[in-house]
Amino acid sequence: MSALNKDIGTFDNMVTALNYHMYQPVILANTGEFGGSTAHAPFSGHEKVIAHVHGSNQLAISMFDIDPTLFKSKTKISSKN
């Protein structure tokens, strides 16, 4: 999601919650005017935070690769009809 967000703390908490709730990578790119861009993925330990930039009126570029197949379900869901 992209944002022009002044309330960085609230949106940081939302990204963290979505990462746990939806069990998927979540990326928030905020404008450099306000700062607060972040990327999280449901990995183990402290590896959940992929990139996190705070501070206002600065230019920051974070580059990273995420393999989407890591989050693909490997078990089949069977219907009990």
C-alpha positions in Angstrom: 0.0 0.0 0.0 1.2 3.5 -0.6 0.5 6.4 1.7 0.7 10.1 2.4 0.6 9.3 6.1 1.4 11.7 9.0 0.5 9.1 11.7 3.5 6.8 11.4 3.0 5.0 14.7 -0.5 3.9 13.9 0.4 2.7 10.4 3.5 0.8 11.7 1.1 -1.0 14.1 -1.3 -1.7 11.3 1.4 -3.3 9.1 2.5 -5.5 12.0 -1.0 -6.6 12.7 -1.8 -7.4 9.0 1.4 -9.4 8.8 0.3 -11.6 11.7 -3.4 -11.6 10.9 -3.2 -12.4 7.2 0.1 -14.3 7.3 1.4 -12.6 4.2 4.0 -9.9 3.3 2.9 -6.4 3.9 4.7 -3.3 2.4 3.9 0.3 3.2 5.6 3.0 1.2 5.2 6.4 2.7 6.3 9.7 1.3 9.7 11.0 2.3 8.0 14.1 3.7 6.7 12.1 6.6 8.8 8.9 6.6 7.7 5.6 8.1 8.1 3.2 5.2 8.2 -0.5 6.2 8.1 -4.0 4.9 7.2 -7.1 7.0 6.9 -10.8 6.1 5.8 -13.7 8.3 9.3 -15.2 8.8 10.5 -16.6 12.1 12.3 -14.7 14.8 13.6 -11.2 14.1 13.6 -11.7 10.4 9.9 -10.5 10.2 11.1 -6.9 9.5 12.6 -6.7 6.0 13.0 -3.0 5.8 12.0 -0.1 8.1 12.7 3.6 7.5 11.7 6.3 10.0 12.3 10.1 9.9 10.8 12.9 8.0 12.1 15.0 5.1 14.6 12.4 3.9 15.0 10.3 0.9 15.5 6.6 1.4 15.4 3.7 -1.0 15.0 0.1 0.3 15.6 -2.7 -2.2 14.8 -6.3 -1.4 13.5 -9.5 -3.0 10.7 -11.7 -1.6 10.1 -15.1 -3.0 6.2 -15.3 -3.1 6.3 -19.1 -3.3 7.4 -19.2 0.4 3.9 -18.2 1.4 2.0 -20.6 -0.9 0.1 -23.3 1.0 1.8 -26.7 0.6 -1.2 -28.7 2.0 -4.3 -29.4 0.1 -7.6 -28.4 1.8 -10.1 -31.2 1.3 -13.8 -30.6 1.2 -15.8 -32.8 3.6 -19.0 -33.2 1.6 
